[in-house]
Amino acid sequence: MSVGEQVDNHPGARGARTGAVAAAQNEDMPTVLVVEDHRDIRELLRRYLERAAMEALVAATGAEAMDTLAEVRPDLILLDLGLPDMDGAQILQRARPRIPVILLTARVGTDERIAGFRAGADDYVIKPFSPAEVVLRVRAVLARQGAGAGAGRARSFGSGRLRIDPARHEVLMQGRDASLTPSEWSLLLALASAPGRVFTRAELVERLAGGGHDGNDRAVDTHIKNLRRKFDDHSHSVIETVVGFGYRLVLHPDE
């Protein structure tokens, strides 16, 4: 057992996981459970998912995953088949058909992949993989499933002025399709995940990087400028610049 695994299995760490589960139930964003016994891979995926405006829960063993599933229903599971305490197929059976599952595996044989799909897996990612590609695959599966508040439920802001429909990958401003680029879409989802909150440029750069897009301070400023142009937001009444900090979505969410 590595030092990292010892930390994960400490009672305090279990308490932190419990708090994360409770928070996930309250966040208006997709929740992804990462079940992976390698600490570095687990934490890398967690960081990339959070940068992409998703809530990430983690489990190092099958038992931890089962405990988490007893408390909360995630919108998607990233599942390593080669767990130390049980076959990942047992978790797949527990999750399906209610929860979509993407398998993470070093098993590259065609027969193994076919068996996984027959068991109900929605997608396969072969190790080693790009975490940015995993995020894109997660988004694609969530969009197909219409799963999760942030992934499938349309939301409106400013008494219907702005409408975001992730399942349709559609943004309407004053009833008109804004036709956003992938980078503009990522930034808008980040801002809309917490209306009124100021997101620093560094946070938005991470969101772009986590989604597999090119990200730097100047790129963020350019994408925000393009969003404002598409929204006819010349007075910055939709996206506000907070000088010295970053940007925030001004419009209040409609209940």
C-alpha positions in Angstrom: 0.0 0.0 0.0 1.5 3.4 -1.0 1.5 6.5 1.0 -1.2 7.9 -1.2 -3.5 5.0 -0.5 -2.8 5.3 3.2 -4.0 8.9 3.1 -7.1 7.9 1.1 -8.1 5.2 3.7 -7.5 7.3 6.8 -10.8 8.0 8.7 -10.4 11.8 8.1 -10.2 11.1 4.4 -13.4 9.1 4.6 -15.0 12.0 6.3 -13.8 14.3 3.5 -15.4 11.9 0.9 -18.7 12.0 2.8 -18.6 15.8 2.7 -17.9 15.7 -1.0 -20.8 13.3 -1.6 -23.1 15.7 0.3 -21.8 18.6 -1.7 -22.3 16.7 -5.0 -26.0 16.3 -4.2 -26.4 20.1 -3.9 -24.3 21.2 -6.9 -26.1 22.1 -10.1 -23.5 20.4 -12.2 -22.8 16.8 -13.4 -21.3 14.5 -10.8 -18.7 11.9 -12.0 -17.5 9.1 -9.8 -13.9 8.1 -10.6 -13.1 4.5 -9.5 -9.4 4.0 -10.0 -6.8 2.4 -7.7 -3.8 4.3 -9.0 -3.7 7.5 -7.0 -1.9 9.7 -9.7 -4.4 8.7 -12.4 -7.3 9.2 -10.0 -6.2 12.7 -8.9 -5.4 13.7 -12.5 -8.9 12.8 -13.7 -10.4 14.6 -10.7 -8.6 17.8 -11.5 -9.5 17.7 -15.2 -13.2 17.0 -14.4 -13.4 19.9 -11.9 -11.7 22.2 -14.4 -14.4 21.2 -16.9 -17.2 22.3 -14.4 -18.0 18.9 -13.1 -18.2 17.6 -9.6 -15.7 14.7 -9.1 -16.0 12.0 -6.5 -13.2 9.5 -6.2 -12.8 5.9 -4.9 -9.7 3.8 -4.7 -11.4 0.4 -4.3 -14.5 -1.3 -5.2 -15.7 -1.2 -1.6 -15.3 2.6 -1.5 -17.2 2.8 -4.8 -20.1 0.7 -3.5 -20.2 2.9 -0.3 -20.4 6.0 -2.5 -23.2 4.5 -4.7 -25.2 3.8 -1.5 -25.1 7.5 -0.7 -25.5 9.2 -4.0 -26.3 8.5 -7.6 -23.6 10.1 -9.8 -24.4 11.1 -13.4 -21.6 9.0 -14.7 -18.9 6.5 -13.5 -15.3 6.3 -14.8 -14.5 2.8 -13.8 -11.2 1.0 -13.7 -11.8 -2.7 -14.3 -8.6 -3.9 -12.5 -9.4 -3.0 -8.9 -7.5 -4.5 -6.0 -10.5 -5.9 -4.0 -13.0 -6.8 -6.7 -13.6 -7.1 -10.4 -14.8 -3.8 -11.7 -17.5 -5.7 -13.6 -19.3 -6.0 -10.3 -19.6 -2.3 -10.0 -20.7 -2.1 -13.7 -23.5 -4.5 -12.9 -24.5 -2.5 -9.9 -24.6 0.8 -11.9 -26.4 -0.3 -15.0 -28.8 0.6 -16.4 -29.4 3.6 -14.2 -25.9 5.2 -14.5 -23.8 5.5 -17.6 -20.3 4.0 -17.3 -17.0 4.6 -19.2 -14.5 1.8 -18.6 -10.8 2.6 -17.9 -8.7 -0.4 -18.7 -5.4 -1.7 -19.9 -7.2 -4.7 -21.3 -6.8 -4.0 -25.0 -8.2 -7.2 -26.5 -11.2 -7.0 -28.7 -13.0 -9.8 -26.8 -12.6 -7.9 -23.5 -14.0 -4.7 -25.0 -17.0 -6.5 -26.6 -17.7 -8.2 -23.2 -17.7 -4.8 -21.6 -20.1 -3.3 -24.0 -22.4 -6.4 -23.7 -22.3 -5.9 -19.9 -23.6 -2.3 -20.4 -20.6 -0.1 -20.7 -21.2 3.1 -22.7 -17.6 3.7 -23.8 -14.1 2.4 -23.3 -10.8 4.3 -22.7 -7.6 2.3 -23.1 -4.6 3.2 -20.8 -2.5 5.2 -21.2 -4.9 8.0 -22.2 -5.2 11.7 -22.5 -7.2 13.2 -19.6 -8.5 15.9 -21.9 -9.9 13.1 -24.2 -11.5 11.4 -21.2 -13.3 14.7 -20.4 -14.6 15.0 -24.0 -15.8 11.4 -23.8 -17.6 12.1 -20.5 -19.3 15.1 -22.1 -20.3 13.1 -25.1 -21.9 10.2 -23.0 -23.7 12.7 -20.7 -25.1 14.5 -23.7 -26.3 11.3 -25.2 -27.9 10.2 -21.9 -29.2 13.6 -21.0 -27.8 12.9 -17.5 -27.1 15.3 -14.7 -28.5 18.7 -13.9 -25.6 20.5 -15.6 -25.4 18.1 -18.5 -29.0 17.6 -19.5 -31.3 20.1 -17.9 -31.9 23.4 -19.8 -31.5 26.5 -17.6 -32.5 30.1 -18.2 -31.2 33.3 -16.8 -32.4 36.9 -16.6 -36.1 36.1 -17.0 -35.4 34.0 -20.1 -33.0 36.4 -21.7 -30.3 33.7 -21.8 -31.1 30.0 -22.1 -28.5 27.2 -22.0 -29.5 23.6 -23.1 -26.4 21.3 -22.6 -28.2 18.2 -24.0 -28.9 20.0 -27.2 -25.6 21.9 -27.0 -27.6 25.0 -27.6 -27.4 28.6 -26.3 -30.1 31.1 -27.0 -29.8 34.8 -26.3 -33.1 36.7 -26.6 -34.4 33.6 -28.5 -31.6 33.6 -31.1 -29.1 30.8 -31.5 -25.7 32.1 -30.4 -23.7 29.4 -32.2 -20.8 29.1 -29.8 -17.4 27.6 -30.4 -16.2 24.8 -28.1 -14.0 27.2 -26.1 -16.8 29.7 -25.8 -19.2 27.0 -24.7 -16.7 25.8 -22.0 -16.3 29.3 -20.6 -20.0 30.0 -20.6 -20.8 26.7 -18.7 -18.2 27.6 -16.1 -19.7 31.1 -15.6 -23.2 29.7 -15.5 -22.3 27.0 -13.0 -22.2 29.8 -10.3 -24.0 33.0 -11.5 -22.7 36.1 -9.7 -19.4 34.4 -8.6 -16.3 35.9 -10.0 -14.1 33.4 -11.9 -10.5 34.5 -12.1 -8.7 34.3 -15.4 -6.5 31.5 -14.0 -9.7 29.4 -13.2 -11.1 30.0 -16.7 -7.7 29.1 -18.2 -7.9 25.8 -16.3 -11.5 25.2 -17.5 -10.3 25.6 -21.1 -7.3 23.3 -20.6 -9.5 20.8 -18.8 -11.8 20.7 -21.8 -8.9 20.0 -24.2 -8.9 23.6 -25.6 -6.0 26.0 -25.8 -6.0 28.2 -22.7 -4.1 31.3 -21.6 -5.1 34.8 -20.2 -5.3 36.4 -23.6 -7.3 33.5 -25.1 -9.8 33.9 -22.2 -10.2 37.6 -22.9 -10.7 37.0 -26.6 -13.3 34.3 -26.0 -15.2 36.6 -23.6 -15.1 39.4 -26.1 -16.5 37.0 -28.7 -19.3 35.9 -26.3 -20.3 39.5 -25.7 -20.4 40.2 -29.4 -22.6 37.2 -30.0 -24.8 38.1 -27.1 -25.0 41.8 -28.2 -23.6 42.5 -24.7 -22.0 45.9 -25.4 -22.9 47.2 -21.9 -21.6 44.1 -20.2 -25.0 43.4 -18.6 -24.6 39.6 -19.2 -20.9 39.0 -18.5 -19.2 41.6 -16.3 -15.5 42.3 -16.0 -14.3 42.6 -12.4 -11.1 44.6 -12.8 -8.1 42.9 -11.4 -9.9 39.6 -10.8 -11.8 38.1 -13.8 -15.4 37.7 -15.0 -18.8 36.7 -13.8 -22.3 36.0 -15.2 -24.5 38.9 -14.1 -27.8 37.4 -15.0 -29.7 35.6 -12.1 -30.9 32.1 -12.7 -34.6 31.6 -13.3 -36.3 29.3 -10.8 
